[in-house]
């Protein structure tokens, strides 16, 4: 019997946002040296406008502001590190190409997440096809900073690896990323009802997989 | 049992995403954007493409008839043979001048990037066969892997045959130099051949009559680069970058600095150089060598004055000079920053340094 089965996880099904844990906003880097001067960084909307006009500097500032977030989302969705650089690169290349079409620059982060989800979806689907065709071994689970959780996380990602991307992504976005159901629907570019149905189906399949 | 991950799972699943990695991916993003911009700038508009396709279609039909009629002649004559479809994708000759780079998309999906007064002629390009004659300058070829396609570049009497390889060929008045960045290349002058693998390079002298030096057989005469001269096997920029990253992760900033300096010295044209210099600035600062840090940041600015790191590097150079006690240099860099980026994110800090 796996550790996973012996120690059921107590889990609050509400997302961090629903629990009032609003993610803090990224604070601009404060230089370690030099005079302590308050620096006011331009907001996303201003940088999006400049980057759309061709400013590489503005785009690189946007990248620096959001790359870690995109990398985190992609890492947990992919369940590993191997394709992370490629996904982050593709996400920002796609974003750059479509920046002018972004209607609400203030919603840049959510927009980037949608692009990243789309990119991860393609890779997971491809990975699944290869596994079906040539029996490729499943990708490893992500590294876990807390050793006590490693066995459970390995089991979880092994089970997630058996799910199609359409089910895996909404479940992971909701239960690991802590996104609300409407946000999951938006990120997966499906209706709210579809998102709920897919999350429920993924939960059911995972439950069967994780049965002792 | 419900599949219920623990509350803090997200927090414990943070990717190994550090500053170096972030910088590396940013470099790849910016390179890709420039590549796309260059590719789109080199292509005509949609209407022109549509018109070109129509013309090409008719020309291809006519060419097909000619090819059938003159097949024996074409097979035996090394004349310039380029299909009409191919000529629409890439010009038959493509010279460039100065430091401006020009990327050509070849019909088989490969690419040739021309730098340094480069000039080449695409003699033939079909799905199964590509023949390029490089006349002068430096060209970097990114050849798509396809075992069924025969891809050859000829330069100064030397031919280079590859498959799924990234390599560069430099033709000067005295020699042909082949450098392999990824994959394998077979270099042949008709008398001898040698396989080059990733990270290797070969320089073949050219005689006045245009032939290469492969025929030199007297062991007492000048060194024969094919047989006797050891291949320069400098570590690749990627491996040096990886060494520096590993050293930094291990907390060995001294080794990291050595690897970064070697990267810059051995691969001065590599796109990683500005990022390596920026990282070197940080590494030297963490070693307490503020003056070296400032110099590295200044070199980063000089390496890519309009690059994404230039503004940050200039500000960091000023800060490092200030920490090193070189007030005049700090002021100069701070003033330079303010003149270039008056509304930059470090403008307030630079104003404080420029007029303490």
Interface residues (C-beta under 8 A of the other chain):
Chain A: X5 X8 X9 X10 X11 X12 X13 X28 X31 X33 X34 X35 X37 X38 X39 X41 X42 X56 X57 X59 X60 X61 X63 X64 X67 X68 X71 X72 X74 X75 X76 X81 X84 X85 X88 X89 X92 X93 X96 X97 X142 X143 X144 X145 X146 X149 X152 X153 X156 X159 X175 X176 X177 X178 X203 X206 X207 X210 X211
Chain B: X1 X2 X3 X4 X5 X6 X7 X8 X9 X10 X11 X12 X13 X14 X15 X16 X17 X21 X22 X24 X25 X26 X28 X29 X30 X32 X33 X36 X285 X306 X307 X308 X309 X310 X311 X315 X319 X320 X322 X323 X341 X345 X346 X348 X349 X352 X353
